[in-house]
Amino acid sequence: MNTRTIITRLKAHTAAMLWLTSQAVAAGELCGNAENLDNYNNDYLKNFVTLQKGTDGWLFRDMDLKQEFGPNKTSLNTLVKLNRLLKQQGTKLVLVPTPTRALVHPEKLGEIAFNAKKAQRSYKDFIKQLNALGIATPKLYRLLEKTHNEPLFFARDHHWNSQGAQAVAKLTADIITASGKYQAIEKLEFSTAITGNDSNRGSLNKAAQILCSQQFAPETFATYFTQRKGEIDLFADTATPKVVLVGTSNSRGALNFNFSGFLSQYTGVDILNNAESGSGQDKALYNYLTSSEFTIHKPRFLIWELPSYYSMNNHSTLNRILEHLESQQKTARRAAK
């Protein structure tokens, strides 16, 4: 067999392998590397332990498959204390622990082991527990009680999509507008419109490419923009926000899901968005509550968006926030004497 024949056959073999790989990708298959924990060996991949395939091209990671929700007793007490300190300073905390992808879309799991009823019951109990402790929390478990015509999350990314942001914003607005503190806020009118489409390569998709050299197609999603109606008073007091949002890249990141815009749409209030991409469960909260911005202009409402896969049991940052707020209170008391 001459060299030219060998090269021709190698090219044919390579082409066949690429075709087979593309068919596996189209079917949502993953290679064996995704099952080996040792392969999740860098700062990016460690966030996606352990990739599994669902149906319809959906990918899941362990954090999506959480079945027990809520922090331990010590951390719950820390949250209650945070809520009380903010209340004493005139700010109502609204905690928004967004549901996981598997909670909302168990129909996409395929053969992945997941006790959906147990997980949904735990999540619902968690939210009810927060409200029983006096921490205002939207009834996000309602998102689990119906089938959605359009997914609220991406198939191959850990974020919600615009539909998910809108659904969570509506339930969050419901708890804000039911509060007595809301009635004293001047209401504005907002309009929201679709501005086009964007493309999301997908964080789980990227992990699959690194682990398996396999890549799924990017996902498109509708983009929205919310703006105030009517003339804007250039001399209005814009330095005193009534509602502030802190949270993750769901609320503010490279991809815009218009969560703060939908909140304005449903509440009739301008939202100051202080969320931070890559901030984890409480970095954005810490940065805002320890800032001069909060010290000088305390809002009526503080919305804290965070995915419910965070346990909130690593409460060292929350303890630092409590120390800061308590110090502020002592300083204010001394100044008042």
GUZA-938240 format. One line per field, with one value per atom (N, C-alpha, C): residue number from 1; x, y, z. Coordinates in steps of 0.05 Angstrom, whole numbers, plus 5000, padded with zeros to 4 digits. Layout:
BEGIN
nr <- (NUM_...)
x <- (X_...)
y <- (Y_...)
z <- (Z_...)
//
This chain:
BEGIN
nr <- (1_1_1_2_2_2_3_3_3_4_4_4_5_5_5_6_6_6_7_7_7_8_8_8_9_9_9_10_10_10_11_11_11_12_12_12_13_13_13_14_14_14_15_15_15_16_16_16_17_17_17_18_18_18_19_19_19_20_20_20_21_21_21_22_22_22_23_23_23_24_24_24_25_25_25_26_26_26_27_27_27_28_28_28_29_29_29_30_30_30_31_31_31_32_32_32_33_33_33_34_34_34_35_35_35_36_36_36_37_37_37_38_38_38_39_39_39_40_40_40_41_41_41_42_42_42_43_43_43_44_44_44_45_45_45_46_46_46_47_47_47_48_48_48_49_49_49_50_50_50_51_51_51_52_52_52_53_53_53_54_54_54_55_55_55_56_56_56_57_57_57_58_58_58_59_59_59_60_60_60_61_61_61_62_62_62_63_63_63_64_64_64_65_65_65_66_66_66_67_67_67_68_68_68_69_69_69_70_70_70_71_71_71_72_72_72_73_73_73_74_74_74_75_75_75_76_76_76_77_77_77_78_78_78_79_79_79_80_80_80_81_81_81_82_82_82_83_83_83_84_84_84_85_85_85_86_86_86_87_87_87_88_88_88_89_89_89_90_90_90_91_91_91_92_92_92_93_93_93_94_94_94_95_95_95_96_96_96_97_97_97_98_98_98_99_99_99_100_100_100_101_101_101_102_102_102_103_103_103_104_104_104_105_105_105_106_106_106_107_107_107_108_108_108_109_109_109_110_110_110_111_111_111_112_112_112_113_113_113_114_114_114_115_115_115_116_116_116_117_117_117_118_118_118_119_119_119_120_120_120_121_121_121_122_122_122_123_123_123_124_124_124_125_125_125_126_126_126_127_127_127_128_128_128_129_129_129_130_130_130_131_131_131_132_132_132_133_133_133_134_134_134_135_135_135_136_136_136_137_137_137_138_138_138_139_139_139_140_140_140_141_141_141_142_142_142_143_143_143_144_144_144_145_145_145_146_146_146_147_147_147_148_148_148_149_149_149_150_150_150_151_151_151_152_152_152_153_153_153_154_154_154_155_155_155_156_156_156_157_157_157_158_158_158_159_159_159_160_160_160_161_161_161_162_162_162_163_163_163_164_164_164_165_165_165_166_166_166_167_167_167_168_168_168_169_169_169_170_170_170_171_171_171_172_172_172_173_173_173_174_174_174_175_175_175_176_176_176_177_177_177_178_178_178_179_179_179_180_180_180_181_181_181_182_182_182_183_183_183_184_184_184_185_185_185_186_186_186_187_187_187_188_188_188_189_189_189_190_190_190_191_191_191_192_192_192_193_193_193_194_194_194_195_195_195_196_196_196_197_197_197_198_198_198_199_199_199_200_200_200_201_201_201_202_202_202_203_203_203_204_204_204_205_205_205_206_206_206_207_207_207_208_208_208_209_209_209_210_210_210_211_211_211_212_212_212_213_213_213_214_214_214_215_215_215_216_216_216_217_217_217_218_218_218_219_219_219_220_220_220_221_221_221_222_222_222_223_223_223_224_224_224_225_225_225_226_226_226_227_227_227_228_228_228_229_229_229_230_230_230_231_231_231_232_232_232_233_233_233_234_234_234_235_235_235_236_236_236_237_237_237_238_238_238_239_239_239_240_240_240_241_241_241_242_242_242_243_243_243_244_244_244_245_245_245_246_246_246_247_247_247_248_248_248_249_249_249_250_250_250_251_251_251_252_252_252_253_253_253_254_254_254_255_255_255_256_256_256_257_257_257_258_258_258_259_259_259_260_260_260_261_261_261_262_262_262_263_263_263_264_264_264_265_265_265_266_266_266_267_267_267_268_268_268_269_269_269_270_270_270_271_271_271_272_272_272_273_273_273_274_274_274_275_275_275_276_276_276_277_277_277_278_278_278_279_279_279_280_280_280_281_281_281_282_282_282_283_283_283_284_284_284_285_285_285_286_286_286_287_287_287_288_288_288_289_289_289_290_290_290_291_291_291_292_292_292_293_293_293_294_294_294_295_295_295_296_296_296_297_297_297_298_298_298_299_299_299_300_300_300_301_301_301_302_302_302_303_303_303_304_304_304_305_305_305_306_306_306_307_307_307_308_308_308_309_309_309_310_310_310_311_311_311_312_312_312_313_313_313_314_314_314_315_315_315_316_316_316_317_317_317_318_318_318_319_319_319_320_320_320_321_321_321_322_322_322_323_323_323_324_324_324_325_325_325_326_326_326_327_327_327_328_328_328_329_329_329_330_330_330_331_331_331_332_332_332_333_333_333_334_334_334_335_335_335_336_336_336_337_337_337)
x <- (5017_5000_5018_5013_5030_5021_5038_5033_5007_5002_4978_4953_4953_4930_4925_4948_4945_4933_4943_4933_4903_4895_4867_4850_4859_4843_4841_4863_4863_4843_4843_4824_4795_4791_4764_4756_4775_4769_4763_4780_4776_4748_4741_4715_4693_4696_4675_4673_4695_4695_4682_4688_4676_4646_4637_4609_4595_4608_4596_4595_4616_4616_4594_4590_4569_4541_4538_4512_4508_4530_4528_4521_4534_4528_4499_4490_4462_4443_4450_4433_4436_4456_4460_4478_4493_4511_4536_4547_4572_4593_4618_4639_4644_4660_4666_4681_4696_4712_4694_4669_4651_4644_4648_4641_4664_4688_4711_4716_4714_4717_4745_4765_4792_4796_4777_4779_4769_4756_4746_4768_4789_4814_4823_4805_4812_4790_4795_4775_4749_4749_4724_4709_4722_4708_4697_4710_4701_4673_4664_4636_4616_4625_4606_4608_4617_4616_4587_4577_4587_4568_4578_4560_4546_4520_4503_4485_4476_4459_4430_4412_4384_4372_4347_4334_4334_4329_4326_4350_4374_4399_4405_4391_4396_4419_4436_4458_4453_4461_4457_4483_4486_4509_4497_4514_4505_4489_4498_4485_4456_4450_4423_4405_4418_4403_4401_4404_4401_4373_4371_4345_4337_4356_4350_4357_4338_4343_4341_4356_4356_4381_4389_4413_4408_4429_4426_4416_4411_4398_4415_4441_4459_4457_4457_4456_4428_4407_4381_4379_4391_4392_4407_4428_4444_4426_4411_4393_4371_4361_4341_4352_4377_4390_4395_4404_4408_4382_4360_4334_4326_4331_4323_4340_4366_4383_4375_4369_4361_4334_4316_4290_4293_4311_4316_4327_4339_4350_4331_4307_4286_4286_4300_4302_4289_4271_4259_4274_4284_4298_4278_4283_4267_4286_4285_4303_4291_4307_4296_4314_4310_4325_4314_4324_4313_4315_4295_4295_4316_4324_4343_4330_4347_4337_4321_4330_4317_4290_4288_4263_4241_4249_4229_4224_4245_4242_4251_4238_4245_4240_4222_4216_4240_4261_4285_4307_4302_4323_4328_4309_4312_4317_4340_4345_4363_4368_4383_4368_4381_4368_4362_4336_4328_4300_4297_4270_4257_4243_4231_4212_4194_4174_4187_4208_4222_4235_4249_4263_4244_4222_4202_4189_4184_4173_4192_4218_4238_4241_4241_4243_4219_4195_4171_4172_4180_4182_4203_4224_4245_4234_4220_4209_4188_4171_4151_4165_4187_4202_4213_4224_4235_4213_4190_4168_4158_4158_4149_4168_4193_4214_4214_4196_4194_4211_4223_4240_4223_4217_4200_4212_4197_4207_4184_4188_4167_4159_4135_4125_4135_4161_4173_4167_4157_4149_4125_4112_4090_4100_4126_4138_4140_4139_4141_4115_4093_4066_4053_4067_4055_4076_4067_4085_4087_4111_4117_4119_4104_4105_4133_4146_4173_4191_4214_4232_4239_4243_4252_4282_4295_4324_4335_4361_4374_4379_4381_4386_4414_4433_4461_4476_4462_4475_4461_4476_4465_4448_4446_4428_4399_4381_4355_4356_4334_4332_4314_4306_4290_4262_4252_4226_4228_4250_4254_4257_4272_4275_4249_4232_4206_4187_4187_4170_4178_4204_4213_4208_4211_4206_4177_4159_4130_4124_4133_4128_4142_4166_4180_4165_4154_4139_4114_4102_4077_4082_4105_4109_4117_4130_4137_4112_4095_4071_4051_4053_4035_4044_4068_4079_4069_4066_4058_4078_4104_4125_4123_4111_4109_4089_4069_4047_4057_4078_4089_4108_4114_4133_4118_4128_4116_4119_4096_4096_4102_4116_4122_4110_4110_4100_4123_4124_4146_4134_4149_4141_4164_4158_4179_4174_4195_4192_4214_4209_4230_4248_4274_4293_4307_4303_4317_4323_4345_4354_4384_4392_4420_4426_4452_4461_4477_4472_4486_4500_4526_4542_4536_4533_4526_4550_4548_4569_4573_4551_4553_4563_4555_4565_4595_4605_4634_4648_4636_4649_4649_4628_4627_4649_4653_4674_4702_4707_4733_4737_4717_4719_4719_4702_4697_4703_4713_4717_4692_4669_4643_4630_4615_4603_4575_4556_4528_4524_4502_4496_4490_4498_4490_4459_4449_4420_4414_4393_4384_4362_4360_4339_4331_4306_4295_4307_4314_4324_4303_4302_4281_4294_4280_4289_4265_4269_4248_4255_4237_4242_4218_4224_4202_4186_4160_4143_4142_4136_4133_4159_4157_4181_4196_4222_4238_4246_4241_4248_4278_4293_4322_4330_4311_4318_4307_4296_4285_4308_4301_4320_4326_4346_4353_4375_4384_4406_4395_4369_4357_4341_4353_4338_4318_4295_4275_4277_4286_4290_4317_4333_4360_4361_4373_4376_4406_4411_4438_4434_4455_4453_4475_4469_4489_4486_4500_4499_4472_4454_4426_4414_4422_4412_4428_4454_4471_4496_4499_4523_4528_4544_4550_4525_4507_4481_4460_4443_4423_4396_4385_4359_4337_4344_4325_4310_4323_4309_4301_4320_4314_4293_4293_4273_4245_4243_4217_4208_4226_4218_4206_4218_4207_4180_4178_4152_4129_4135_4114_4110_4130_4127_4122_4129_4126_4147_4170_4191_4218_4234_4262_4277_4293_4309_4339_4353_4381_4394_4407_4418_4447_4452_4479_4488_4476_4484_4512_4526_4553_4557_4567_4573_4597_4594_4616_4619_4598_4600_4593_4584_4576_4551_4547_4521_4519_4541_4537_4557_4575_4594_4581_4561_4547_4532_4521_4507_4526_4549_4570_4579_4586_4596_4576_4551_4531_4526_4522_4515_4538_4563_4585_4595_4579_4586_4575_4587_4577_4550_4545_4519_4496_4500_4479_4478_4501_4502_4487_4490_4477_4448_4443_4416_4405_4393_4382_4355_4353_4329_4306_4281_4258_4260_4269_4270_4298_4308_4333_4327_4328_4323_4349_4350_4374_4368_4377_4373_4397_4391_4413_4401_4416_4406_4404_4383_4378_4397_4415_4435_4456_4458_4475_4462_4477_4466_4465_4482_4485_4496_4508_4520_4548_4561_4587_4581_4575_4565_4585_4611_4632_4627_4619_4614_4589_4569_4545_4552_4569_4577_4592_4608_4622_4602_4581_4560_4546_4540_4526_4543_4569_4587_4586_4587_4586_4561_4538_4512_4509_4518_4517_4535_4558_4576_4563_4549_4535_4514_4499_4478_4489_4512_4524_4533_4545_4554_4531_4508_4485_4473_4473_4463_4480_4506_4524_4520_4516_4513_4486_4466_4440_4439_4458_4459_4467)
y <- (4976_5000_5025_5042_5066_5088_5108_5130_5145_5149_5164_5149_5123_5107_5108_5107_5109_5135_5157_5184_5186_5175_5176_5161_5137_5122_5135_5148_5162_5186_5200_5222_5212_5189_5178_5169_5157_5148_5172_5193_5218_5230_5231_5242_5226_5199_5182_5186_5189_5193_5220_5241_5267_5265_5250_5247_5233_5212_5197_5214_5231_5249_5269_5280_5300_5288_5262_5249_5245_5238_5235_5261_5283_5309_5317_5312_5319_5304_5279_5263_5270_5287_5294_5275_5258_5240_5254_5243_5253_5231_5238_5218_5209_5188_5177_5195_5214_5233_5249_5254_5270_5255_5229_5214_5213_5221_5219_5245_5245_5269_5281_5264_5274_5293_5292_5309_5337_5341_5368_5383_5388_5395_5424_5442_5470_5487_5513_5531_5532_5528_5529_5503_5481_5455_5447_5457_5449_5459_5478_5488_5471_5450_5435_5405_5398_5370_5363_5341_5324_5325_5330_5333_5307_5309_5287_5296_5278_5285_5279_5298_5294_5288_5297_5294_5321_5320_5344_5362_5350_5366_5380_5373_5386_5373_5389_5380_5389_5373_5380_5375_5388_5384_5378_5370_5362_5384_5409_5431_5435_5426_5427_5406_5385_5361_5361_5384_5386_5377_5363_5353_5363_5374_5386_5415_5432_5461_5475_5497_5513_5509_5530_5529_5514_5509_5497_5517_5508_5525_5550_5546_5569_5590_5582_5600_5614_5598_5610_5633_5628_5649_5674_5669_5691_5707_5694_5707_5723_5712_5726_5751_5749_5773_5794_5785_5804_5818_5803_5814_5835_5829_5846_5872_5870_5894_5912_5901_5917_5931_5916_5927_5951_5948_5970_5995_5991_6014_6023_6012_6022_6007_5985_5970_5942_5936_5909_5891_5869_5849_5831_5827_5808_5788_5764_5742_5726_5723_5710_5686_5663_5639_5624_5630_5620_5590_5577_5548_5537_5512_5500_5491_5486_5478_5452_5433_5407_5409_5428_5433_5442_5460_5472_5454_5440_5424_5395_5380_5352_5335_5345_5329_5328_5344_5344_5326_5312_5297_5270_5260_5234_5212_5198_5176_5184_5210_5220_5214_5203_5197_5223_5228_5252_5248_5251_5249_5277_5282_5309_5316_5298_5304_5312_5297_5302_5330_5335_5361_5384_5382_5403_5408_5387_5390_5404_5397_5410_5440_5446_5474_5490_5479_5493_5498_5477_5480_5501_5503_5523_5551_5556_5583_5589_5570_5575_5580_5566_5570_5599_5608_5636_5656_5653_5671_5669_5645_5641_5655_5657_5671_5701_5711_5740_5750_5732_5740_5739_5762_5763_5748_5728_5711_5705_5710_5704_5675_5669_5642_5629_5626_5616_5586_5572_5545_5542_5565_5564_5558_5563_5557_5527_5512_5483_5469_5484_5472_5471_5479_5478_5472_5463_5458_5484_5491_5515_5510_5525_5522_5529_5548_5555_5551_5539_5535_5561_5559_5583_5584_5562_5560_5551_5556_5545_5515_5502_5473_5466_5485_5479_5502_5516_5538_5540_5548_5548_5572_5591_5614_5609_5626_5627_5641_5640_5657_5680_5695_5719_5711_5688_5679_5673_5660_5655_5680_5699_5725_5739_5738_5751_5737_5711_5696_5701_5701_5706_5735_5754_5782_5787_5773_5776_5767_5744_5734_5752_5762_5780_5806_5817_5841_5838_5814_5809_5813_5803_5806_5834_5849_5877_5895_5891_5908_5903_5880_5873_5885_5897_5908_5937_5943_5970_5991_5983_6002_6010_5993_5999_6021_6023_6042_6071_6077_6104_6112_6093_6099_6111_6132_6144_6124_6119_6099_6112_6098_6107_6087_6093_6075_6066_6040_6029_6012_6011_5993_5976_5951_5931_5921_5919_5910_5891_5873_5855_5872_5870_5885_5868_5841_5824_5797_5786_5760_5760_5744_5741_5711_5704_5677_5670_5647_5638_5611_5612_5587_5567_5575_5557_5548_5553_5545_5515_5500_5471_5460_5474_5467_5469_5491_5496_5474_5467_5445_5419_5413_5389_5390_5413_5415_5410_5421_5417_5388_5375_5348_5328_5333_5312_5321_5345_5356_5354_5357_5357_5384_5393_5419_5419_5428_5431_5458_5461_5486_5508_5533_5555_5558_5570_5574_5603_5609_5636_5642_5667_5676_5704_5711_5737_5757_5781_5802_5823_5835_5855_5880_5902_5927_5941_5951_5965_5994_6012_6040_6054_6077_6093_6106_6108_6122_6152_6169_6197_6212_6237_6254_6247_6249_6244_6270_6274_6298_6297_6315_6315_6325_6338_6349_6332_6309_6292_6281_6272_6261_6232_6228_6201_6189_6204_6194_6177_6175_6160_6137_6114_6092_6080_6073_6061_6031_6020_5991_5985_5968_5961_5930_5922_5894_5886_5864_5852_5823_5811_5783_5775_5756_5742_5751_5736_5743_5737_5724_5723_5751_5768_5795_5816_5810_5829_5815_5810_5796_5801_5785_5788_5785_5768_5764_5779_5794_5810_5797_5789_5776_5795_5821_5842_5837_5824_5819_5845_5864_5889_5905_5902_5916_5904_5878_5865_5873_5875_5884_5912_5930_5957_5956_5939_5937_5929_5910_5900_5915_5931_5947_5976_5986_6015_6031_6019_6032_6028_6050_6047_6028_6010_5991_5998_6002_6005_5978_5970_5943_5943_5931_5928_5899_5882_5854_5853_5831_5828_5800_5799_5773_5760_5734_5719_5725_5735_5743_5722_5698_5678_5686_5674_5678_5705_5717_5740_5763_5761_5782_5809_5808_5832_5844_5827_5836_5850_5838_5850_5877_5878_5902_5925_5919_5940_5949_5930_5937_5950_5946_5959_5984_5993_6016_6042_6064_6090_6096_6084_6087_6077_6054_6044_6061_6069_6084_6111_6124_6150_6148_6129_6127_6099_6094_6067_6063_6042_6038_6027_6029_6016_5986_5976_5947_5940_5918_5906_5878_5874_5848_5833_5809_5793_5768_5767_5744_5726_5700_5680_5653_5637_5610_5593_5577_5561_5538_5533_5512_5521_5546_5555_5548_5535_5527_5550_5570_5593_5585_5562_5553_5564_5573_5586_5616_5623_5649_5668_5664_5683_5711_5712_5739_5752_5736_5747_5757_5743_5753_5779_5783_5809_5831_5824_5844_5851_5831_5837_5855_5849_5866_5894_5898_5925_5939_5926_5938_5945_5928_5933_5957_5959_5981_6007_6006_6030_6039_6020_6026_6040_6029_6041_6069_6073_6100_6120_6110_6127_6134_6115_6120_6141_6138_6157_6185_6187_6213_6226_6209_6219_6230_6222_6231_6260)
z <- (5000_5000_5000_4980_4978_4997_4999_5018_5011_4986_4978_4986_4983_4991_5021_5036_5065_5074_5062_5069_5062_5038_5030_5049_5058_5077_5104_5112_5138_5137_5115_5112_5113_5100_5100_5128_5142_5170_5188_5185_5201_5195_5170_5163_5175_5174_5186_5216_5229_5258_5265_5250_5254_5250_5230_5225_5248_5258_5281_5306_5310_5333_5331_5307_5303_5309_5301_5306_5336_5350_5379_5393_5383_5395_5390_5365_5359_5376_5384_5401_5431_5437_5465_5480_5466_5479_5489_5511_5521_5522_5520_5521_5550_5552_5579_5597_5585_5601_5620_5613_5630_5656_5657_5681_5701_5693_5710_5725_5751_5767_5764_5758_5756_5732_5713_5689_5694_5716_5723_5739_5725_5739_5735_5728_5727_5739_5742_5755_5741_5714_5700_5703_5698_5698_5726_5747_5774_5780_5764_5768_5753_5739_5722_5728_5752_5761_5766_5757_5737_5713_5689_5666_5660_5655_5646_5624_5607_5585_5593_5585_5588_5561_5557_5531_5516_5490_5474_5474_5477_5477_5503_5525_5551_5565_5578_5595_5623_5642_5670_5685_5708_5726_5754_5772_5799_5812_5809_5822_5812_5788_5778_5791_5801_5811_5841_5854_5883_5891_5913_5922_5950_5965_5991_5991_5999_5997_6024_6025_6049_6066_6080_6097_6123_6138_6164_6185_6209_6229_6235_6237_6243_6221_6196_6174_6172_6179_6179_6200_6223_6243_6234_6218_6207_6187_6171_6152_6167_6188_6204_6216_6226_6238_6217_6193_6171_6164_6162_6156_6177_6203_6224_6224_6219_6219_6196_6172_6150_6155_6168_6175_6194_6213_6232_6218_6195_6180_6158_6158_6139_6113_6110_6085_6088_6070_6070_6051_6062_6046_6031_6005_5990_5979_5989_5981_5958_5937_5913_5906_5919_5914_5889_5866_5841_5840_5829_5827_5808_5812_5794_5768_5748_5722_5723_5739_5742_5756_5775_5789_5769_5751_5733_5709_5700_5676_5680_5698_5702_5678_5660_5636_5617_5622_5605_5615_5637_5650_5637_5623_5610_5631_5629_5648_5672_5675_5698_5723_5743_5769_5784_5789_5803_5813_5840_5852_5851_5830_5825_5847_5855_5875_5902_5910_5935_5933_5911_5908_5908_5893_5892_5919_5934_5961_5979_5978_5994_5988_5962_5953_5963_5960_5969_6000_6015_6044_6052_6037_6042_6039_6018_6014_6035_6042_6063_6090_6095_6120_6121_6099_6099_6105_6093_6098_6127_6138_6165_6185_6177_6193_6189_6172_6167_6145_6129_6107_6081_6070_6047_6023_6014_5992_5973_5947_5927_5927_5919_5917_5891_5890_5865_5860_5880_5876_5856_5851_5831_5803_5799_5773_5768_5790_5788_5785_5787_5788_5760_5740_5713_5692_5669_5647_5630_5623_5609_5579_5563_5534_5524_5536_5529_5553_5550_5573_5587_5613_5629_5632_5624_5625_5598_5594_5571_5574_5551_5551_5559_5552_5556_5569_5587_5602_5629_5649_5677_5683_5664_5669_5661_5672_5661_5634_5618_5594_5600_5580_5584_5595_5586_5597_5626_5634_5662_5679_5669_5683_5686_5665_5667_5687_5687_5705_5734_5740_5767_5775_5757_5762_5770_5756_5762_5790_5798_5825_5846_5840_5858_5862_5839_5841_5857_5856_5872_5901_5911_5940_5948_5929_5935_5935_5915_5912_5934_5948_5970_5996_5997_6021_6026_6051_6058_6051_6051_6044_6014_5998_5970_5964_5980_5975_5976_5992_5995_5972_5954_5932_5909_5897_5873_5850_5836_5815_5788_5771_5744_5724_5699_5678_5661_5655_5639_5616_5595_5573_5566_5559_5551_5523_5507_5480_5473_5454_5444_5425_5430_5413_5392_5394_5375_5387_5378_5388_5394_5413_5419_5418_5418_5417_5441_5453_5477_5471_5471_5466_5488_5513_5534_5551_5577_5595_5598_5598_5599_5572_5551_5524_5523_5534_5535_5551_5573_5589_5574_5559_5543_5521_5510_5490_5501_5525_5538_5545_5556_5566_5543_5523_5503_5475_5471_5444_5428_5442_5429_5433_5413_5416_5405_5421_5413_5400_5386_5373_5394_5389_5407_5407_5429_5432_5428_5413_5410_5430_5438_5456_5450_5456_5452_5472_5463_5481_5484_5508_5515_5526_5524_5535_5548_5572_5587_5590_5585_5588_5601_5613_5625_5603_5608_5590_5597_5577_5582_5585_5593_5596_5622_5621_5644_5657_5683_5697_5703_5689_5692_5719_5734_5760_5783_5776_5797_5814_5838_5856_5849_5831_5822_5840_5859_5876_5899_5902_5924_5913_5907_5896_5917_5907_5925_5926_5903_5902_5890_5903_5894_5890_5869_5863_5865_5880_5880_5873_5862_5855_5836_5819_5802_5773_5756_5727_5715_5729_5720_5719_5737_5739_5723_5720_5706_5697_5672_5662_5633_5621_5592_5575_5584_5570_5585_5570_5583_5582_5605_5607_5616_5622_5628_5654_5673_5699_5713_5715_5728_5712_5686_5669_5674_5675_5681_5709_5728_5755_5754_5739_5736_5722_5702_5688_5706_5725_5742_5768_5776_5801_5796_5772_5767_5782_5787_5802_5788_5787_5777_5795_5783_5798_5794_5816_5815_5815_5793_5790_5798_5822_5832_5832_5816_5814_5801_5805_5795_5783_5759_5747_5761_5765_5778_5808_5820_5848_5868_5859_5877_5892_5916_5929_5944_5952_5969_5965_5945_5941_5933_5915_5907_5931_5947_5972_5990_5995_6012_6001_5976_5964_5966_5963_5965_5994_6012_6039_6055_6045_6059_6044_6024_6008_6020_6012_6021_6008_5985_5972_5990_6003_6021_6046_6056_6081_6078_6055_6051_6042_6024_6012_6015_6037_6042_6027_6011_5995_6012_6001_6015_6013_5989_5984_5974_5984_5973_5964_5937_5925_5923_5934_5933_5917_5892_5874_5877_5882_5882_5876_5860_5854_5879_5880_5904_5907_5887_5891_5911_5917_5939_5965_5983_6009_6029_6025_6043_6070_6072_6097_6102_6081_6085_6089_6115_6121_6132_6125_6134_6123_6098_6086_6099_6104_6117_6145_6159_6186_6184_6164_6160_6154_6139_6133_6159_6176_6201_6219_6220_6237_6227_6200_6189_6195_6192_6198_6227_6244_6273_6280_6268_6273_6263_6241_6231_6251_6261_6280_6305_6315_6339_6333_6310_6303_6301_6289_6286_6314_6332_6359_6374_6371_6385_6373_6347_6334_6342_6349_6356_6385_6401_6429_6432)
//
